[in-house]
Amino acid sequence: MSQKPIMPSDASSRVGMFDRFADGASLVASRAWFFCCCVVIVVVWAPSFFVLQDIDTWQLIINTITTIVTFLLVALLQNTQTRSDQAIQHKLNAVADALSDLMQDNEHAKDAKELREAVGLEEREVSTKIKS
């Protein structure tokens, strides 16, 4: 079952706790110092082979660290990317709806319908604008 897209009139301005956390994580992960910390981890890990003297344990340590960090960051960054994409789509829908409203006279009715179809505006949004 496909999920119905949220139209600008349905969008909530309330941001949940997880979304705020994901935004913060996205800001942290995009900074140069975060990259430097990752490099430091690799630099500290590389010579640890001489202490561990077991290649399997040595590789397991870095594989575990990178897998966990990657897994968590992908989940958080996907959240922020999805919300960003939705916000852009809401703005595009609002612009297209405004353009369509400008073209409501009979002379441009066909163009307005094509514009609505091209950007995927829902008919219920259109009908509420026309009736009011």
C-alpha beads as a LAMMPS data file, in Angstrom:
LAMMPS data file: protein, C-alpha beads

132 atoms
131 bonds

1 atom types
1 bond types

-500.0 500.0 xlo xhi
-500.0 500.0 ylo yhi
-500.0 500.0 zlo zhi

Masses

1 110.0

Atoms # bond

1 1 1 0.000 0.000 0.000
2 1 1 1.497 3.337 -1.019
3 1 1 1.589 6.178 1.427
4 1 1 -0.338 9.288 0.461
5 1 1 1.938 12.344 0.124
6 1 1 1.540 15.088 2.711
7 1 1 0.364 18.328 1.208
8 1 1 1.476 21.733 2.565
9 1 1 -1.839 22.228 4.363
10 1 1 -1.345 18.882 6.168
11 1 1 2.271 19.425 7.216
12 1 1 2.986 19.786 10.895
13 1 1 5.479 22.353 12.116
14 1 1 6.148 20.220 15.219
15 1 1 9.532 18.493 15.183
16 1 1 9.908 15.355 17.296
17 1 1 12.736 14.510 19.654
18 1 1 14.286 11.950 17.292
19 1 1 14.192 14.457 14.433
20 1 1 15.966 17.063 16.566
21 1 1 18.559 14.455 17.563
22 1 1 19.043 13.443 13.909
23 1 1 19.528 17.101 12.952
24 1 1 22.175 17.488 15.646
25 1 1 23.942 14.300 14.566
26 1 1 23.897 15.491 10.967
27 1 1 25.526 18.775 11.990
28 1 1 28.180 16.965 14.031
29 1 1 28.966 14.421 11.305
30 1 1 29.380 17.142 8.701
31 1 1 32.093 19.012 10.619
32 1 1 35.809 18.745 9.889
33 1 1 36.650 17.835 13.482
34 1 1 34.408 14.747 13.242
35 1 1 36.413 13.585 10.230
36 1 1 39.638 14.285 12.143
37 1 1 38.383 12.142 15.041
38 1 1 37.733 9.296 12.589
39 1 1 41.256 9.654 11.216
40 1 1 42.671 9.632 14.759
41 1 1 40.807 6.391 15.494
42 1 1 42.410 4.775 12.438
43 1 1 45.838 6.168 13.325
44 1 1 45.539 4.791 16.881
45 1 1 44.179 1.473 15.636
46 1 1 46.835 0.811 12.969
47 1 1 49.863 0.364 15.281
48 1 1 47.771 -1.576 17.819
49 1 1 48.637 -4.686 15.800
50 1 1 51.975 -4.797 17.550
51 1 1 50.234 -4.883 20.933
52 1 1 47.525 -7.392 19.983
53 1 1 49.706 -9.575 17.742
54 1 1 46.611 -11.314 16.397
55 1 1 45.457 -10.203 12.971
56 1 1 41.904 -11.473 13.500
57 1 1 41.385 -9.481 16.695
58 1 1 43.083 -6.457 15.167
59 1 1 40.737 -6.494 12.155
60 1 1 37.692 -7.279 14.279
61 1 1 38.232 -4.126 16.336
62 1 1 38.196 -1.727 13.372
63 1 1 35.444 -3.631 11.567
64 1 1 33.218 -3.485 14.636
65 1 1 33.837 0.216 15.220
66 1 1 33.238 1.198 11.596
67 1 1 30.168 -1.010 11.246
68 1 1 28.477 0.422 14.325
69 1 1 29.273 4.034 13.456
70 1 1 28.198 3.565 9.836
71 1 1 24.961 1.829 10.808
72 1 1 23.947 4.574 13.233
73 1 1 24.971 7.450 10.972
74 1 1 23.140 6.033 7.970
75 1 1 19.931 5.801 9.996
76 1 1 20.270 9.336 11.334
77 1 1 21.352 10.921 8.066
78 1 1 18.577 9.141 6.162
79 1 1 16.083 10.695 8.552
80 1 1 17.372 14.207 7.912
81 1 1 17.555 13.617 4.148
82 1 1 13.985 12.319 4.014
83 1 1 12.674 15.300 5.950
84 1 1 14.663 17.651 3.719
85 1 1 13.213 16.017 0.609
86 1 1 9.699 16.304 2.038
87 1 1 10.204 19.983 2.845
88 1 1 11.397 20.682 -0.694
89 1 1 8.416 18.791 -2.117
90 1 1 6.032 20.810 0.084
91 1 1 7.560 24.033 -1.198
92 1 1 7.348 22.884 -4.814
93 1 1 3.709 21.900 -4.298
94 1 1 2.948 25.315 -2.825
95 1 1 4.644 27.100 -5.741
96 1 1 2.847 24.936 -8.294
97 1 1 -0.465 25.467 -6.503
98 1 1 0.077 29.227 -6.512
99 1 1 0.943 29.163 -10.217
100 1 1 -2.121 27.082 -10.902
101 1 1 -4.313 29.523 -8.987
102 1 1 -2.957 32.318 -11.176
103 1 1 -4.009 30.352 -14.245
104 1 1 -7.600 29.662 -13.091
105 1 1 -9.381 31.743 -15.687
106 1 1 -11.077 29.811 -18.511
107 1 1 -8.441 30.785 -21.029
108 1 1 -5.716 28.876 -19.169
109 1 1 -7.753 26.041 -17.562
110 1 1 -6.046 23.379 -19.684
111 1 1 -2.592 24.697 -18.725
112 1 1 -3.557 24.686 -15.056
113 1 1 -4.693 21.067 -15.240
114 1 1 -1.468 20.030 -16.983
115 1 1 0.590 21.898 -14.380
116 1 1 -1.220 20.166 -11.520
117 1 1 -0.709 16.761 -13.120
118 1 1 2.955 17.467 -13.881
119 1 1 3.809 18.252 -10.267
120 1 1 1.471 15.654 -8.771
121 1 1 -0.879 17.962 -6.893
122 1 1 -3.759 16.153 -5.288
123 1 1 -7.253 16.942 -6.469
124 1 1 -8.490 17.549 -2.902
125 1 1 -6.018 20.434 -2.523
126 1 1 -7.226 21.868 -5.812
127 1 1 -10.904 21.571 -4.926
128 1 1 -10.484 23.343 -1.580
129 1 1 -8.730 26.263 -3.276
130 1 1 -11.342 26.600 -6.033
131 1 1 -14.336 26.470 -3.659
132 1 1 -13.015 29.113 -1.277

Bonds

1 1 1 2
2 1 2 3
3 1 3 4
4 1 4 5
5 1 5 6
6 1 6 7
7 1 7 8
8 1 8 9
9 1 9 10
10 1 10 11
11 1 11 12
12 1 12 13
13 1 13 14
14 1 14 15
15 1 15 16
16 1 16 17
17 1 17 18
18 1 18 19
19 1 19 20
20 1 20 21
21 1 21 22
22 1 22 23
23 1 23 24
24 1 24 25
25 1 25 26
26 1 26 27
27 1 27 28
28 1 28 29
29 1 29 30
30 1 30 31
31 1 31 32
32 1 32 33
33 1 33 34
34 1 34 35
35 1 35 36
36 1 36 37
37 1 37 38
38 1 38 39
39 1 39 40
40 1 40 41
41 1 41 42
42 1 42 43
43 1 43 44
44 1 44 45
45 1 45 46
46 1 46 47
47 1 47 48
48 1 48 49
49 1 49 50
50 1 50 51
51 1 51 52
52 1 52 53
53 1 53 54
54 1 54 55
55 1 55 56
56 1 56 57
57 1 57 58
58 1 58 59
59 1 59 60
60 1 60 61
61 1 61 62
62 1 62 63
63 1 63 64
64 1 64 65
65 1 65 66
66 1 66 67
67 1 67 68
68 1 68 69
69 1 69 70
70 1 70 71
71 1 71 72
72 1 72 73
73 1 73 74
74 1 74 75
75 1 75 76
76 1 76 77
77 1 77 78
78 1 78 79
79 1 79 80
80 1 80 81
81 1 81 82
82 1 82 83
83 1 83 84
84 1 84 85
85 1 85 86
86 1 86 87
87 1 87 88
88 1 88 89
89 1 89 90
90 1 90 91
91 1 91 92
92 1 92 93
93 1 93 94
94 1 94 95
95 1 95 96
96 1 96 97
97 1 97 98
98 1 98 99
99 1 99 100
100 1 100 101
101 1 101 102
102 1 102 103
103 1 103 104
104 1 104 105
105 1 105 106
106 1 106 107
107 1 107 108
108 1 108 109
109 1 109 110
110 1 110 111
111 1 111 112
112 1 112 113
113 1 113 114
114 1 114 115
115 1 115 116
116 1 116 117
117 1 117 118
118 1 118 119
119 1 119 120
120 1 120 121
121 1 121 122
122 1 122 123
123 1 123 124
124 1 124 125
125 1 125 126
126 1 126 127
127 1 127 128
128 1 128 129
129 1 129 130
130 1 130 131
131 1 131 132
